[in-house]
C-alpha cells in the first residue's frame, strides 16, 4: 500500500514504530484528529504524536453521536480550517496542537493554530489534520438539514459535498502519487467498482 489513513484514537503500542518504518520506505500517511492518542490500555501514546510531528496535543470531543442522516446535519461548526485556496468546517471534535520545526503547516484554524500539516520522513511523508475531513465532507452535502420523517423529501441523493474537505483530501491523494484507475469528470461523485 502507498497510502494509509489512521483515524482511531486507540492503537496498539507497537503501531507507531511500524508506521514509521513504512513511511520511511515511501508510504504516505494521513492521520485525523485524535489518531493514536492512546494505546490499547488507555495509556497515552507519545510515540504516535512524535511520529505525526506534534509536540503537544489537546483533544476535546464536542459531539459524540453522529448518525449521518439524523444527527450530523444539525451539528454546528466550531470554527474553520483555512488552506491556501479552501475553507473547511471544524466539526464534532476540537484538537489543538503544537508542531515540531520540520512540520510544514498547510492550513490553520481561525485562531491561528495549526490545523493541517505535512511532515517529510525518509522516502515518504505524513499528513495530519486536527479535524475530521470525512465528517466535514458529508456534512456539507446535508446542508441545509432536513427533519427526518417518512416523506418522499428524505429520499434525496446528496450532491454538495464540502469542497474544502475535498481539497484537503485531494492534497494527500496527489502527494501519494497514486494514479486513479477510473477518471471522473470534475465535480462528479461516483462510487465505482473495478472487478
Secondary structure in CASP SS format (residue, H / E / C, confidence):
PFRMAT SS
TARGET T0000
AUTHOR 0000-0000-0000
METHOD secondary structure of the structure
MODEL  1
X C 1.00
X C 1.00
X E 1.00
X E 1.00
X E 1.00
X E 1.00
X C 1.00
X C 1.00
X C 1.00
X E 1.00
X C 1.00
X C 1.00
X C 1.00
X C 1.00
X H 1.00
X H 1.00
X H 1.00
X H 1.00
X H 1.00
X H 1.00
X H 1.00
X H 1.00
X H 1.00
X H 1.00
X C 1.00
X C 1.00
X C 1.00
X E 1.00
X E 1.00
X E 1.00
X E 1.00
X C 1.00
X C 1.00
X C 1.00
X C 1.00
X C 1.00
X C 1.00
X E 1.00
X C 1.00
X C 1.00
X C 1.00
X C 1.00
X C 1.00
X E 1.00
X C 1.00
X H 1.00
X H 1.00
X H 1.00
X H 1.00
X H 1.00
X H 1.00
X H 1.00
X C 1.00
X E 1.00
X E 1.00
X E 1.00
X E 1.00
X E 1.00
X E 1.00
X E 1.00
X E 1.00
X C 1.00
X C 1.00
X C 1.00
X C 1.00
X C 1.00
X C 1.00
X C 1.00
X C 1.00
X C 1.00
X C 1.00
X H 1.00
X H 1.00
X H 1.00
X C 1.00
X C 1.00
X C 1.00
X C 1.00
X E 1.00
X E 1.00
X E 1.00
X E 1.00
X C 1.00
X C 1.00
X C 1.00
X C 1.00
X E 1.00
X E 1.00
X E 1.00
X E 1.00
X C 1.00
X C 1.00
X E 1.00
X E 1.00
X E 1.00
X E 1.00
X E 1.00
X E 1.00
X E 1.00
X C 1.00
X C 1.00
X C 1.00
X C 1.00
X E 1.00
X E 1.00
X E 1.00
X E 1.00
X E 1.00
X E 1.00
X C 1.00
X C 1.00
X C 1.00
X C 1.00
X E 1.00
X E 1.00
X E 1.00
X E 1.00
X E 1.00
X E 1.00
X E 1.00
X E 1.00
X C 1.00
X C 1.00
X E 1.00
X E 1.00
X E 1.00
X E 1.00
X E 1.00
X E 1.00
X C 1.00
X C 1.00
X C 1.00
X H 1.00
X H 1.00
X H 1.00
X H 1.00
X H 1.00
X H 1.00
X H 1.00
X H 1.00
X H 1.00
X C 1.00
X C 1.00
X C 1.00
X C 1.00
X C 1.00
X C 1.00
X C 1.00
X C 1.00
X C 1.00
X C 1.00
X H 1.00
X H 1.00
X H 1.00
X C 1.00
X C 1.00
X C 1.00
X C 1.00
X C 1.00
X C 1.00
X C 1.00
X C 1.00
X H 1.00
X H 1.00
X H 1.00
X H 1.00
X H 1.00
X H 1.00
X H 1.00
X H 1.00
X H 1.00
X H 1.00
X H 1.00
X H 1.00
X H 1.00
X C 1.00
X C 1.00
X C 1.00
X C 1.00
X C 1.00
X C 1.00
X C 1.00
X C 1.00
X C 1.00
X C 1.00
X C 1.00
X C 1.00
X C 1.00
X C 1.00
X C 1.00
X C 1.00
X C 1.00
X C 1.00
X C 1.00
X C 1.00
END
